[in-house]
Each structure stands twice: as C-alpha cells, then as structure tokens.
Amino acid sequence: MHINVICYLRVSTADQESGLGTQEEVIRQKIKSVGYRHIIETFIDEEVSGDSHVEERPGFKKMLEFIRTYNKNNAGDPIREVWVQTRDRISRQVDMLGYATVILRSFGVEIRATEESQEQLVTRIYDILGEEELKKYREKRKYGIKRRIGEQKIMSRPPLGYKNENGKLVVDEEMRPKLIEIFQMFEDNATMSTISNKFGIPRSTLAYMRKNPIYRTGEYFWKGKVVYKVEPVIKPGDIQERDDDEFFS
C-alpha cells in the first residue's frame, strides 16, 4: 500500500539558501522517513515570486493539468498529495496559499510540507481564506465570460472551417469549399468512414460537425445555450438536397 505524490519546487531570484537541489533533497528525505509514498513526478517553477498567482506559473499550471489527467485515468490509485519543502513554496500570501489548497482539494489532493507540525495549526485559516479567494476568482471569471459573450468573442477553440480573427469567429474561406463538399456528402448519406478517408478528418470530428448548428445557421452555443450568431459556412443553395423518390426509382 502506498500513496502517490507529486513534488513541487519553486525558486525566485531572491532565494539563496533554498535552491532547487536543496528543496528536492529535503522533500525526498522527508518522504523516505514518512514512508508509504511513491513519487510520480516533480514540477518546478524557476525565478517565480512567491507573491505571484499560482495559476499564472508555468510549472504549477502543468502540475494541475497533470494531476487532473492522471487522476481521471487512474481513479483507483490517484495522486493524493503535493509535497513542498515549506508552504511558502506554494505562496507567501495566506489567501493565495488557501486558494491553491482549495483547488488541489477539488482533485482530492492535499498539500504536505516537510515542516508540517507547526503549520498544521493554521491550516483551517488557509482553508477559509482560500474558499473566499476561489469565490472571488469564479465571480471574476463569470463576469469575463459574460463580457466576451456580449462582445461576441470566441469562447473556445474555433470549429473546423472557422478561424479566430481579432478574438471573433470568422469563416475560413480557404476551407469553405471543402466544408460544402463534406456537408453534401452528409446529405447524400455517405458513411463517416468514406468522408474521413477522403478528407483525412477523424470520424469524431465529422460527427461533431454534422450535429453542430453553427455550420448551417451560424448559432454559437456556450454551455448548451445559443449566445450569439456568426456567419454560417453553408449558405442557401450550397447543398443539393437529396431526392429520395429519385434515389429509389
């Protein structure tokens, strides 16, 4: 029986006695003394201030994505802890440390420090402040999404056949003829395999295109709702509708 763990190291330009090598050695020695731990991966942020937002750090962001993917694919034996030399390696700001704690706990992961004993006394304070910080972050993100929708800005990666132009969805005119041909093949009941082989497009992408109304009506969906309209790829007259009577005659 073991617990899967991640090591997180951070150094800023001001750090002198807590370099990466020192941090990693102290963490590994502590993990070895505690026992029953298996280190899966180590993530590093170099020349990053302890006052910076954790989700703006390259190493921390990669760590979150790694944990999210790993725990999704290994639900029976997930990562359960992130180890640091001291909690200020996560952040020197109490509210940001609490925020990171809440984010990691949403993945079922706890922060562990080699100097754990004295810091356990203030863990609950971090939790409370972290929840407030997370609430503020979500409100800010909600406002940002609402503003982007109001400005008809793109919310995610453009669908095939569209491109991002100054933050807005526009039709990729070079792709339009190919898209029209694909939708004509949809209309003619060509198989997904036939279309996929002809254009080199995965069948999953083709299935998404077929059911996405943006191509025919320009309706852009976000979270299951139409939030605005853009120019459709398929215009009236582009597709010749199939005549079933003629087909079966």
N, C-alpha and C positions, 0 to 999 in steps of 0.2 A: 504494500500500500504506500502510495506517495502522492504528493501534491505538486502539480505542475505550476511553475513560477516563471516570471519574467524579471530580468534585471533592468533597471533604468538608471542611467548615468547622465549627469549634467555638469558642465563646467562653464564658467563665464571667464571673460578676460581678467577679472579681478581675483579669481581663485588662484591660490598659490599652494596651499598645503592639502588641497583636496582634488588632485588631478584624477584623470580617468583611471589610471592604473591603480592608484590608492583606493578609490571608491570600489572598483571591481574586486580587488583583493579582500577588502574588509567585508563586502557583501558575501562573497563566496565562503570566506571563513565562518561567518555567522550562520549561513545556510547549512554548512557542513556540521557545525556544532549543534544546531537545532535538529537536523536530520529529517528524513522522510520528505525531502524536497527534490524535485527534478527540474533543472533549469532548461527551459525550452529555447529562449532567445534573449539577447541583450540589445537594448536600444540606447542610442547615445544622442545627446544634443550638445554640440560644442559651441563655445563662445555665445551662449544664450543666457541672458539675465534671468535671475530668479524672480524678477518682478514681471516678466512677460506673461501673456495669456498662454495657458498650456496648449490650447488648440491652434496657436499660431507657430508652434515649434515643430520643425520637420520630424524630428525623432519621436516626439510624443504623439503626433498625428499618425505616424506609421505604426506605432505601438498600438494605438486604439483600433486601427483598421485590422492589424494582425490578430489582436485578441478577438475582435468581432467575428472574423472569418474562421479562426481556429476553433472557437467555442461553438460556432454553428455547425462545423464539420466534425467535432469531437465532443458531442453533448455528454457522452458517458464518462469522459475523462478530460474535462476542460481545464483551462488555466484559471487558477483561483487566487493568485497573489502577484503583486508587483513589488519587488524589493528595491529599496533605496538605502544609501548609507544613512542619511538623515532626511526627515520630511521636508526640509527646506530645499532639497534637491528637486522636489516637485514644485514648490513655490515658497518664497519668503513671505508672501502675503497670506494671511489667515483665510480670507474669503476665497482666494483662488485655490488654496490647498483644499478647502472644503468643497469647492466646485469640482475639482479633479476627483475627490473621494466619491462624490455622488455619481459622476459619470462612470467611473470604474465599477462602482457597485451595481449600476444598471446592467453590467455584463457579468455580475456575480463575482467580481474581483475586489480583494481588499489590498490596501497599501500596507506593507510591512517595512519597518525601519530597523537597522541594526541597533539603534539606541531606543528600543521600544518601550522599556519600562516607565521612564519618566514622562514619556509623551502620551501614554495611554490616558493620563489624567485630563487631557484637553481634547480627546478625540470627539466627544459629543459636541463640543463647541464648533469644531470644524464641520461636523455634520449639519448642524443648524444653519450656520452661515453659508455652507455650500448649497443647501437647498434654496436659500434665498437668492444666491448668485445664479443658480440654474434657472430659477423662475424669471429673473430679470433677463437672462440670456434668451429664454424662449419667447418672452414678450417682444424683445428686440428683433428676433428672427421673424416672428409673426408679423410685425409691422413692416419689415423689409420685404416679405413675400407679398403683402397687400399692396405696397408701393409699386413693386415690379409688375404685378398684375394690372394695376391702374395705368402704368406706362406701356403695357403690352410688351414687356420684356420677356425674353426666353427664361424658362424656369429650370430646364434640364438640357441634356444633350439633344441637338436637333434630330428629328426623324430623318431617315434616309430620303434624299430628294430635297431637303431643306438645308439652309446654312445660316450661321449666326453672322449677322451684319449689324454692327453697332448695337449689339445686345438684342436685336429683334430677329424673328424668323422670317426669312425670305426664301422664295423658291430658287433652287439651284437650276438655272436654265440649261446647263450642260447635261443635267440628269433628267430633265423633264421628258425627252423622247423615250428614254429607257423606261421610265415610270409608266408612261402611257401604254407602252407595249406590254409591260407586266400586268397592268390592270385590264388590258384587253384579253390577255391570257386567263386572268381570273374570270372574266366574263364568259370566256369560251370553255370554262371548266377544265382547263389544263391542270395536271397534277402539280403539287408543290415540288415534287422531285424533278419534274420536267423543267419547271421555271428555274429552280435552284441550279440545275446543271447548266442551263443556258446562260444565266447571268452571274453565276458564282456567288449567289446570295444565300445565306443559311435559311433553311425552311422556317426556323423560328422567327427570323426577321420578316420573312414573307407573310407568315400568319399574322404577325403584329400589324403589318402594313394593310393587310386585307380588312381587318376589323377597325382600324383607326380612321375615324371620320374626317380627320384633317385633310386627307388627300382629295376628297370629293367635295366637302363642304367648307373646309378651312376652319372648322371648330377645334379650338385648342383646349384640351382637358387638363385640369390640375386637381388632384385628389378626387377624381370621379365627377367633377363638375366642369361645364363649359365656362371658361373665364374670359375668353375673347376670341375673335376670329381673325384669321390671316388669309392670304391669297391661297386658294386650293391649287394643287398641282393639276388635277384633272378638271378640264373645262367642259361645258356642254358641247357635245358633238365630237369630243376626243375619242370616246369609246363607242364602238358599234355594238348595240345591244343584240344579243343572240336571239334568233327567231326559232323557238323550239318546234313550231309547226314545220318550218323548212328543214330543220335538223332531222326530224323523224320521218319526213316524206320519202 
